[in-house]
Amino acid sequence: MALSSHAGFAASLWSSRGTPVPDLPPLRGEARADVAVVGGGILGLSLALHLAESGARVALLEAEEAGFGASGRSTGFLVPAFPFAVGPEEAQAALGADRGAALSRMIAGGAEMVVALVRRLGLDCELEQTGWLTTAITPAKAEALARRQQAWARIGKQVELLDTAETRRLSGSTRYLAALLDRTGGQINPLAYVRGLAAAAQRAGAAVHAASPATALERDGSGWRVTTPEGVLRAERVVLATNALVGRLCPPVARSMFPVTVHQVATEKLPPERLHAILPERHCVTDTQRDQAAYRCTVDGRLITGGPAALPWGADARMARGLLRKLVDIVPGAAPLKPAFVWTGVVAVTPDFMPRAFAVAPGVTALVGCNGRGIAMTTTLGRAAARWLASGDEAELPLRPDAPAPLPFHAIARHGPRFWLPLARLRDRRDAPAA
């Protein structure tokens, strides 16, 4: 299969799978709602679905089509955790003991919440709750895994610490020394999932509009007016659920995070026996390196992996080769591998890898910062935000809505990953034991 020269939305493996696209008409004319949601990814659609189910009038505006952003372009890992740099202890240090523990428990239960939601709604999205492995290459990272297991246990979440032999059997890699196994994790077709959420939100009574970019957000008496090219939506409350793609709609939020382009690669189909030799129980795997390796298999027999590029020029073809070389380095038994699909998405990264709730103005909230953990985290965060808005009880939202905090020298700092990534790779090579 020839690779696309433009690795955008249409180039993804998920776009090729032929999932039915829900009919989401553009907003035309004037409309009213209790809550306006801007952004038709997993977060916005989970929020709209749960608000509609609570009886609220909710309308959602999506600039392109449901799942067009990172929600429909990810590798499809169903991960019930923060990025590895953050655990329950770090969350409690940042947010306070009670709120940090509440956020940690919410995220820890995220995968189970997705599974329950998929089953309740009857979504056809290639869900496999096969478990998630977090692996360690160095003794120091193996010790960190043991500490993280204890931290999760203190808030009531049980994960298993695997020895070297079991880690290598389940991951297909002789490089790894230990792993945490979270049996609630798994994998999913993210675009099919987000399209299913859109259709479910409509059935629940939400007005979901595609091809309706929010071009202006202005006060309207005691509420707000959101303008699109063909319409106007008036609402008492507005939630910005665009994550990294907020653009010019709200510059203070845009400057409070880093947009990072991530490349995804799916291989040509592999024989079942090869896949079984690599991932015998079909776990998804992420390691704890600074330049993280992550891989899983798909229902149609491919390996899929991804990661950021240090330099953007010619990155599509270069990353296809580089990511597969990296995967073969970790899992030599996977060779040879050929790319069939290469595509990109943009994720929102915060300086401390924590999600954020920004109080933009009275009645306007922005929820951002999935930090590459989008599917489970944003689904459950959308439900929590819906409960908060429906009840008015701030305890329902385990994030403290603060004013946006634009990063100093954001125009320069947003390019930081390009400089950080080469250094991270050098430090990983320095720390890793000989293969």
C-alpha positions as CSV (number, residue, x, y, z in Angstrom):
1,M,0.0,0.0,0.0
2,A,1.4,3.4,-1.0
3,L,1.6,5.8,1.9
4,S,-0.2,9.1,1.8
5,S,2.0,12.2,1.2
6,H,-0.2,14.1,3.6
7,A,-0.5,12.3,7.0
8,G,-3.6,14.0,8.2
9,F,-7.1,12.8,9.3
10,A,-8.0,11.0,6.1
11,A,-4.6,9.1,6.1
12,S,-5.2,7.3,9.3
13,L,-5.9,3.7,9.8
14,W,-9.2,4.6,11.5
15,S,-10.4,6.6,8.5
16,S,-9.9,3.6,6.3
17,R,-12.0,1.3,8.5
18,G,-15.3,2.7,7.0
19,T,-17.0,3.5,10.3
20,P,-20.4,5.1,9.6
21,V,-20.3,8.9,9.9
22,P,-23.2,10.3,11.9
23,D,-25.3,13.1,10.3
24,L,-24.3,16.2,12.2
25,P,-25.8,19.2,10.4
26,P,-24.1,22.6,10.6
27,L,-25.6,25.2,12.9
28,R,-27.7,27.5,10.8
29,G,-29.6,30.5,12.2
30,E,-30.1,31.1,16.0
31,A,-30.3,28.4,18.7
32,R,-30.4,28.4,22.5
33,A,-29.0,26.0,25.1
34,D,-28.3,25.8,28.8
35,V,-24.7,24.8,27.9
36,A,-22.7,25.3,24.7
37,V,-19.9,22.9,24.2
38,V,-17.2,23.8,21.8
39,G,-15.2,20.8,20.4
40,G,-16.5,17.5,19.1
41,G,-13.8,15.2,20.4
42,I,-14.2,12.6,23.2
43,L,-14.3,15.2,26.0
44,G,-16.9,17.4,24.4
45,L,-19.1,14.5,23.3
46,S,-18.9,12.8,26.7
47,L,-19.9,16.1,28.3
48,A,-22.7,16.6,25.9
49,L,-24.0,13.1,26.2
50,H,-24.0,13.1,30.0
51,L,-25.5,16.6,30.2
52,A,-28.3,15.6,27.8
53,E,-29.0,12.5,29.8
54,S,-29.3,14.7,32.9
55,G,-32.1,16.7,31.2
56,A,-30.0,19.8,30.3
57,R,-30.4,21.5,27.0
58,V,-27.0,21.2,25.4
59,A,-25.6,22.1,22.0
60,L,-22.2,21.2,20.7
61,L,-20.2,22.9,18.0
62,E,-17.4,21.1,16.0
63,A,-15.3,22.9,13.4
64,E,-14.8,19.8,11.2
65,E,-16.4,16.5,12.0
66,A,-16.6,14.4,15.2
67,G,-13.2,13.1,16.1
68,F,-11.3,15.2,13.6
69,G,-8.7,16.2,16.2
70,A,-6.6,14.0,18.4
71,S,-9.6,12.1,19.6
72,G,-10.0,10.3,16.3
73,R,-6.4,10.0,15.4
74,S,-4.7,8.5,18.5
75,T,-3.2,5.0,18.7
76,G,-6.3,3.8,20.6
77,F,-4.7,3.0,23.9
78,L,-7.2,2.8,26.7
79,V,-5.0,3.9,29.6
80,P,-6.4,4.5,33.1
81,A,-3.5,6.6,34.4
82,F,-1.7,9.9,34.2
83,P,1.5,10.1,32.1
84,F,4.2,8.2,34.1
85,A,5.8,11.4,35.4
86,V,2.6,11.9,37.5
87,G,1.0,9.5,40.0
88,P,-1.5,9.9,42.9
89,E,1.2,11.4,45.1
90,E,2.1,14.1,42.6
91,A,-1.6,14.9,42.0
92,Q,-2.2,15.3,45.7
93,A,0.8,17.6,46.0
94,A,-0.5,19.7,43.2
95,L,-4.2,19.8,44.1
96,G,-4.3,19.0,47.8
97,A,-4.9,15.7,49.4
98,D,-8.7,15.4,48.9
99,R,-8.9,16.8,45.4
100,G,-5.8,15.0,44.2
101,A,-7.0,11.7,45.5
102,A,-10.4,12.3,43.8
103,L,-8.8,13.1,40.5
104,S,-6.5,10.0,40.8
105,R,-9.5,7.8,41.5
106,M,-11.4,9.3,38.6
107,I,-8.5,8.6,36.2
108,A,-7.9,5.2,37.7
109,G,-11.4,4.2,36.9
110,G,-11.4,5.7,33.4
111,A,-11.0,2.5,31.4
112,E,-13.7,0.7,33.3
113,M,-16.0,3.7,32.7
114,V,-15.3,3.6,28.9
115,V,-16.0,-0.2,28.8
116,A,-19.3,0.3,30.7
117,L,-20.3,3.2,28.4
118,V,-19.5,1.2,25.2
119,R,-21.6,-1.7,26.5
120,R,-24.5,0.5,27.7
121,L,-24.7,2.4,24.4
122,G,-24.0,-0.7,22.2
123,L,-21.1,1.0,20.4
124,D,-19.2,-0.9,17.7
125,C,-15.6,0.4,18.2
126,E,-13.3,-2.7,18.3
127,L,-13.0,-2.5,22.1
128,E,-10.7,-5.0,23.7
129,Q,-10.2,-4.9,27.5
130,T,-7.0,-7.0,27.3
131,G,-5.0,-5.0,29.9
132,W,-2.2,-2.4,29.8
133,L,1.5,-2.9,30.6
134,T,3.8,-0.2,31.9
135,T,7.3,-1.5,31.4
136,A,10.8,-0.6,32.7
137,I,14.1,-1.0,31.0
138,T,16.4,0.1,33.9
139,P,16.6,-1.1,37.5
140,A,15.8,2.5,38.6
141,K,12.6,2.5,36.6
142,A,11.7,-1.0,37.9
143,E,11.9,0.4,41.4
144,A,9.8,3.4,40.4
145,L,7.1,0.9,39.2
146,A,7.1,-0.7,42.6
147,R,6.6,2.6,44.2
148,R,3.8,3.5,41.8
149,Q,2.0,0.3,42.6
150,Q,2.0,1.2,46.2
151,A,0.8,4.7,45.5
152,W,-2.1,3.4,43.5
153,A,-2.9,0.9,46.2
154,R,-3.2,3.7,48.8
155,I,-6.1,5.2,46.9
156,G,-7.8,1.8,46.4
157,K,-6.6,0.8,42.9
158,Q,-4.9,-2.6,42.5
159,V,-2.3,-3.1,39.7
160,E,0.1,-6.1,39.5
161,L,3.9,-5.9,39.6
162,L,5.3,-8.4,37.2
163,D,8.7,-10.0,37.4
164,T,11.2,-10.0,34.5
165,A,10.2,-13.4,33.0
166,E,6.4,-12.5,32.9
167,T,7.1,-9.0,31.7
168,R,9.2,-10.4,28.8
169,R,6.6,-13.1,27.9
170,L,3.7,-10.6,27.8
171,S,5.6,-7.7,26.1
172,G,7.6,-9.7,23.5
173,S,10.7,-7.8,24.6
174,T,13.9,-9.0,26.2
175,R,14.8,-5.4,27.1
176,Y,12.3,-5.0,29.9
177,L,13.0,-5.9,33.5
178,A,9.6,-5.4,35.1
179,A,6.1,-4.1,34.4
180,L,2.9,-3.0,36.0
181,L,-0.2,-4.8,34.7
182,D,-3.5,-2.9,34.9
183,R,-6.1,-5.4,33.8
184,T,-8.8,-2.7,33.3
185,G,-6.8,-1.1,30.4
186,G,-7.1,-2.0,26.8
187,Q,-7.5,-0.7,23.3
188,I,-10.1,0.7,21.0
189,N,-10.8,2.2,17.5
190,P,-10.8,5.8,18.6
191,L,-12.6,7.2,15.6
192,A,-15.4,4.6,15.8
193,Y,-15.7,5.4,19.5
194,V,-16.0,9.1,19.0
195,R,-18.5,8.8,16.2
196,G,-20.5,6.4,18.3
197,L,-20.5,9.0,21.1
198,A,-21.8,11.7,18.7
199,A,-24.7,9.5,17.6
200,A,-25.5,8.6,21.2
201,A,-25.4,12.3,22.3
202,Q,-27.9,13.1,19.5
203,R,-30.2,10.2,20.7
204,A,-30.0,11.6,24.2
205,G,-31.3,15.0,23.0
206,A,-28.1,17.0,22.5
207,A,-27.9,19.2,19.4
208,V,-24.5,18.2,17.7
209,H,-23.3,20.4,14.9
210,A,-20.4,19.6,12.6
211,A,-18.8,22.0,10.1
212,S,-19.6,24.7,12.7
213,P,-16.4,26.4,13.8
214,A,-16.8,28.8,16.7
215,T,-15.4,32.1,15.4
216,A,-16.3,34.4,18.3
217,L,-17.3,34.1,21.9
218,E,-18.9,37.2,23.4
219,R,-21.1,38.1,26.4
220,D,-24.8,38.2,25.7
221,G,-26.6,39.7,28.6
222,S,-26.2,37.3,31.6
223,G,-25.1,34.6,29.2
224,W,-22.9,34.0,26.2
225,R,-23.1,34.2,22.4
226,V,-21.0,31.8,20.3
227,T,-20.9,32.7,16.6
228,T,-20.3,30.3,13.7
229,P,-20.1,31.1,10.0
230,E,-23.9,30.3,9.5
231,G,-25.4,30.7,13.0
232,V,-25.4,32.0,16.5
233,L,-25.7,29.9,19.7
234,R,-26.8,31.5,22.9
235,A,-26.2,29.7,26.2
236,E,-25.9,30.4,29.9
237,R,-22.7,28.4,30.2
238,V,-19.9,27.6,27.7
239,V,-17.3,24.8,28.0
240,L,-14.3,24.9,25.7
241,A,-13.4,21.2,25.0
242,T,-11.1,21.8,22.1
243,N,-7.9,20.8,24.0
244,A,-4.9,21.7,21.8
245,L,-7.0,23.2,18.9
246,V,-8.5,26.1,20.8
247,G,-6.8,28.5,18.3
248,R,-7.7,32.2,18.4
249,L,-11.0,31.6,20.1
250,C,-9.4,31.9,23.5
251,P,-5.7,33.0,23.3
252,P,-5.0,32.8,27.1
253,V,-6.0,29.1,27.1
254,A,-4.0,28.5,23.9
255,R,-0.9,30.0,25.6
256,S,-1.3,27.9,28.7
257,M,-0.3,24.6,27.1
258,F,2.1,23.2,24.4
259,P,0.6,21.7,21.2
260,V,2.7,18.7,20.3
261,T,2.4,16.9,17.0
262,V,2.5,13.1,17.4
263,H,3.0,10.7,14.5
264,Q,1.2,7.3,14.4
265,V,2.2,4.3,12.3
266,A,0.3,1.1,11.6
267,T,2.1,-1.8,9.9
268,E,1.0,-4.0,7.1
269,K,-1.1,-6.9,8.4
270,L,0.9,-9.6,10.1
271,P,0.2,-13.4,10.3
272,P,-1.6,-14.3,13.5
273,E,1.3,-16.4,14.7
274,R,3.7,-13.5,14.5
275,L,1.4,-11.2,16.5
276,H,0.9,-13.9,19.1
277,A,4.6,-14.3,19.5
278,I,4.9,-10.6,20.2
279,L,1.8,-9.9,22.3
280,P,0.5,-13.3,23.3
281,E,-2.4,-11.9,25.4
282,R,-2.9,-8.7,23.3
283,H,-1.9,-6.3,26.0
284,C,-1.1,-2.7,25.0
285,V,2.4,-1.6,26.1
286,T,4.0,1.7,27.1
287,D,7.4,2.0,28.6
288,T,8.8,4.5,31.1
289,Q,11.6,5.9,28.9
290,R,11.8,9.7,28.4
291,D,11.2,9.1,24.7
292,Q,8.5,6.6,25.3
293,A,7.9,3.5,23.3
294,A,4.3,2.3,22.9
295,Y,2.8,-0.5,20.8
296,R,-0.2,-2.7,20.5
297,C,-2.0,-4.9,17.9
298,T,-5.2,-4.1,16.1
299,V,-8.2,-6.3,15.4
300,D,-7.2,-6.5,11.8
301,G,-3.8,-7.9,12.6
302,R,-1.4,-4.9,12.6
303,L,1.1,-3.4,15.0
304,I,0.6,0.2,15.8
305,T,3.0,2.7,17.5
306,G,3.6,6.4,17.7
307,G,5.6,9.3,19.0
308,P,6.7,12.9,18.4
309,A,9.3,14.1,16.0
310,A,12.2,16.4,16.9
311,L,12.1,18.1,13.5
312,P,9.0,18.7,11.5
313,W,10.6,18.8,8.0
314,G,9.9,15.6,6.1
315,A,8.7,14.0,9.3
316,D,6.0,11.8,7.9
317,A,8.2,9.4,6.0
318,R,11.1,9.8,8.4
319,M,8.9,9.0,11.4
320,A,7.4,6.0,9.7
321,R,10.9,4.5,9.4
322,G,12.2,5.7,12.7
323,L,9.2,4.5,14.8
324,L,9.3,1.0,13.3
325,R,13.1,0.8,13.8
326,K,12.5,1.8,17.4
327,L,9.9,-0.9,17.8
328,V,12.1,-3.5,16.3
329,D,14.9,-2.4,18.7
330,I,12.6,-3.0,21.6
331,V,11.0,-6.2,20.2
332,P,13.5,-7.8,17.8
333,G,11.0,-10.6,17.1
334,A,8.7,-8.1,15.4
335,A,11.1,-7.7,12.4
336,P,10.6,-7.1,9.5
337,L,7.9,-4.4,9.7
338,K,6.5,-2.3,6.8
339,P,4.3,0.8,7.3
340,A,0.9,0.8,5.8
341,F,-0.6,3.9,7.4
342,V,1.2,7.0,8.8
343,W,-0.8,10.0,10.2
344,T,-0.5,12.8,12.7
345,G,-2.5,14.4,15.5
346,V,-1.9,17.3,17.9
347,V,-2.1,16.7,21.7
348,A,-2.2,19.3,24.4
349,V,0.7,19.0,26.9
350,T,0.9,21.0,30.1
351,P,4.2,21.8,31.9
352,D,3.4,19.3,34.8
353,F,1.5,16.8,32.7
354,M,-1.7,17.4,34.7
355,P,-5.1,18.1,33.2
356,R,-6.5,21.6,33.8
357,A,-9.9,23.3,34.3
358,F,-9.6,27.0,33.4
359,A,-12.1,29.6,34.6
360,V,-11.9,31.8,31.5
361,A,-14.7,34.1,32.5
362,P,-17.9,33.8,34.6
363,G,-19.8,31.0,32.9
364,V,-17.0,30.0,30.6
365,T,-14.7,27.0,31.5
366,A,-12.0,25.4,29.4
367,L,-10.9,21.7,30.1
368,V,-7.5,20.9,28.6
369,G,-4.4,18.8,29.0
370,C,-5.0,15.1,28.3
371,N,-1.2,14.8,27.8
372,G,-1.5,11.8,25.5
373,R,-3.9,10.0,27.8
374,G,-7.0,11.1,26.1
375,I,-9.5,8.3,25.6
376,A,-10.1,7.2,29.2
377,M,-9.2,10.5,30.9
378,T,-11.4,12.7,28.7
379,T,-14.4,10.3,28.8
380,T,-14.5,10.3,32.5
381,L,-13.6,14.0,32.8
382,G,-16.6,14.8,30.5
383,R,-18.9,12.9,32.8
384,A,-17.5,14.6,35.9
385,A,-17.9,18.0,34.3
386,A,-21.5,17.2,33.3
387,R,-22.3,16.3,36.9
388,W,-20.7,19.5,38.1
389,L,-22.7,21.7,35.6
390,A,-26.0,19.8,36.2
391,S,-25.7,19.9,40.0
392,G,-23.7,23.1,40.7
393,D,-21.7,21.0,43.2
394,E,-18.0,21.8,42.7
395,A,-17.0,18.6,44.4
396,E,-18.2,16.7,41.3
397,L,-15.3,18.1,39.3
398,P,-11.9,17.0,40.7
399,L,-10.1,19.9,39.1
400,R,-10.0,23.4,40.6
401,P,-11.1,25.9,38.0
402,D,-8.4,28.6,38.0
403,A,-7.7,31.5,35.7
404,P,-5.6,30.5,32.6
405,A,-1.9,30.8,33.3
406,P,-0.2,31.7,30.0
407,L,3.3,30.3,29.8
408,P,6.2,32.8,29.7
409,F,7.7,33.2,26.2
410,H,5.0,30.8,24.8
411,A,5.9,31.5,21.2
412,I,9.3,30.1,21.8
413,A,8.5,27.6,24.6
414,R,5.9,25.8,22.4
415,H,8.8,24.5,20.3
416,G,10.5,23.1,23.4
417,P,9.8,19.4,22.5
418,R,12.0,19.7,19.4
419,F,14.9,20.6,21.6
420,W,13.9,18.3,24.5
421,L,13.5,15.1,22.4
422,P,17.1,14.7,21.2
423,L,18.4,15.2,24.7
424,A,15.8,12.7,26.1
425,R,16.9,10.1,23.5
426,L,20.6,10.6,24.5
427,R,19.8,10.2,28.2
428,D,17.7,7.0,27.4
429,R,20.6,5.5,25.5
430,R,23.0,6.4,28.3
431,D,20.8,4.8,31.0
432,A,19.7,1.7,29.1
433,P,21.6,-1.6,29.7
434,A,23.3,-3.2,26.8
435,A,20.8,-5.1,24.6
